[in-house]
Structure formats: structure tokens, C-alpha cells
Amino acid sequence: MVAIERNAAHLHGFAESDDRSLVAGRAPLGYLKLRARRFRAARRLGVGAVLIVGALLRIAAACGDLWLDEIWSIDIARRAGSWAAVFAVHHDNNHLLNTIWLLFAGGSSHALWLRLPSLIAGTASIALAGIFVGRRSRAGGLAAMILTAASYLLVLFGSEARGYGLAVYFTLLAPAIVRASLQRWNGAPCLLTV
């Protein structure tokens, strides 16, 4: 019986010193480390693939013409005239960070350039969703990334020249800031989330 197990161990590439662990019913330590490295590499590859697919979905959705709401936001930015005046505009279509971006990039007629902050924030939201859920379960984190990457509404928000993509991003970022500040600095930077 031991001879059969030794032959099987050599066929699988295990060293002779690890044969005792096979007889005892345990996997050799080197084998476990190799599997752990392969699993980490596969997980990183999966996370990267989800981020790339999510980014490509958002870029594909952003390549079309501007919608009426986006044109309206550009008009609000042009009427404001300066970044300080953007804060004085009280309109439900005035998303401050987005309107400031449109003010500075408003001379461009290229839709992707106008939608760039939403594209970046939408793609970063995929990673934040994975980090947020992944603290409890790595599989859950990957599932959250897949759902965030493929969600119709989140693809829409992450591909329009509006403030919704930024709102989703900062909504996911706020708990991370609170958690980090509570763990590291006894709550001092929690004011950043307000």
C-alpha cells in the first residue's frame, strides 16, 4: 500500500520527504502553497477581467450621442460661467462636480470626453463594491463586482455626463473612509464623509 502511494506521489511530482504526509492522509505543504498561489492568480485574473468587461460596457454605452439631460447639464454649466457660480445654481439637474467638469470641458463636442468622470467613477465603483463585500467573503466580493459591472442602471449611470455615476462612487467610498478612520485614527477623519 505504501509503495503504491509513493509511486503516486512521484507521478504527481511530490518529493520523497513529503511521502509521510500522504500516508498520514494530508497533502504536502509544497503542494498546498502551489495551489494557493494558483488560486490567488486566478482570483486576480477574474477581478481584472470583471473590471475590464465593466469598463468596456461603460465605454460602449458612452459612445453614443448626448441625451437631453446631458445637454441640459452642459447648458447649466455654460450659463454659470465660472466654477464659483456653479454653487449658486439651484437646479435639480445641477450635480456640482459634474457641472464643474462640464464647465471646463464644455468646449469639447466629443461625448466620451464629457462623460469621462462618470466612466472613471463607474469603473471604480465596480472595484469598491468588490472591496466592500469582499471583506466578509471573497466569493461574495467577486459576485458583487460581477453584479455591479453588469447592472443596467449602474452601466447607464457610469456612462452619462451626469452626476449619478459620481454619486454611486462616493456612496460606496463613504463607508470605506468611515471604517478606515475608526480603525486607524479613532474616528478623526470621519468628517470627510459628511
N, C-alpha and C positions, 0 to 999 in steps of 0.2 A: 504494500500500500504506500509506504514512504517512498519507494523507488518511483512509482507512478507519479506521485506529487512532485518529486524532484525533477523528473523529465518534463512535466507540465510547466514547472517554474522556469526551466531553462528555455523551453519553447517560447514563453512569454517574455523572456529577457530579464528575469529576476536573477540577482546574484545568489551564490550559494549560501551566503550568510543570512539571507532572508528566507531560506527554506524553513527554518524553525517556526517563523510566523505563519507560514502556510499550513504547517502541520497543526499548529495550535488553532487554526481557523480564522486568523487575522490576515489582512492584506499587508504587504510590506510597506514600510514608511516611504520609500522612494517612489513607489507606485502611487500612493495617495498624494504625495506632493506633485507628481506629474499630472494627475487628474485634476487637482485643484488649480494648477497653472492653466491647464487647457480650459477648465470651466470659466476661470476669470477672463481669459482671452475671448472665449465665445460670448460671454456676457458683455464685454466691452464692444465686441463686434456688433452684437444685437442692439445695444444702446446707440452706437454710431449709426447703424442702418435706420433705426427709427427716427433719429434726428434728421438724417439726410432726406428720408422719404417725407417727413413732416415739412421740412424746408422747401422741398421741391413742390409739394402740394400747394403751399402758400405762394410760391413764386408763380406757379401755373395759374392760380386764381387771380394773382395781381397783374397779370399781363394784359388784361382787357382794358376797355375804356373806363373813364371815371364815371361813377354813379352820381345821381343828382345830389345826394347828401355830401359827397366829397367835393363837388363843385361849389356847393353852398359853403362848406368849410373854407375853401380857398377864397371865396368872396368875403367871408368874415375876416380872414387874415389880411386881405388887401385893404379892406375898409379900416381895420385897426391901424395900419401904417407902421407901428413900432411894437416892439415886444412888450413894453410897459403898458401900452394901450390895450393889449390883449386881455389884461387882467380887469379892465374896466368894462369889457363887453359882457353883458349878461344875456346869454342866449343858450338854449338847450343844445345847440349844435356846436358850441364853443368848448372843445376839450383843450385845456390850456397848453399842455406840452405839444400836442399835435398841431394846434393852431400856430404856435411859435415856430415849429418846424416848417409848416406851410408858408409862413411869412418869409422865412429865409430861403426856402426852396421854391417859392411860388412862381418865380420866373421860368421855371422848367415846365415843359409840356409833356415830359416823359412820365408816364403813370408809375413806373417802378421806382423812380427817384422820389416821387411824392409819397409813395407808400412804404418807403424804406424803414422808418421807425416801427411801423406795425409789423413788417416782415421780421425784423430782428427780435422784437418783443414776443411775437407769436412763436418763433422758433425757440427762444429762450424759455418760454412758458412750458414747452414740452419737457425740457430738462428739469425745470423747477418742480413740475408735477411728479416726475420720477424721484427727485430728491425728497420731496415732501412725503410721499407714500413709501418710498424705499427705506425709510428709517425703521419701519416696522417689518417690512418683508421685501426682499429683493425681487421676488417674482411679482409682488404687488406693485412695486415701483416700475417695473418694465411694463406691466399691464396698464398702469396709469399713463405711461408715456405713449403707448400704442393708442389708447383711447383719446388722449389729448391731441396726438398727431393726426388722427383720422376723423375727429369730430367736425361735422359740417359747420356748426356755429363758430367753433374756435378757428377753423380754417378761414371762414368768412371774416371774423374779427381781426385775424392776423394778416389779412391781405387787402384791407381797405385803408384809405388815407383818412382814417377816423381815430378817435381815441380809445376805442374798445379793446384793441389788442394791448395797448399800454395798460389799460385798467386791469385786464386779466393778469398780465405780468406782475404788476405791483401788488395785486391781491394775493398772488402766490408767494411773492417775495416778503411781504409783511410778517407772516408767521415765522419765517426763517430768521429774520432780523430780531424778532422778539425772543425766539428761542436762544439764539447766539448771545444776545445781550444778557439774558437771565443766567446762562451757564458761565459766561466769561467775566462779565463786568457787573454783576449783581443788579442788572436792570437799568443801568445808566443810559445806554443808547436807545432804550425803548421809545424815547421821544422822537426818534427818526421815523417811526411808523405812524405817528399822528398826522 
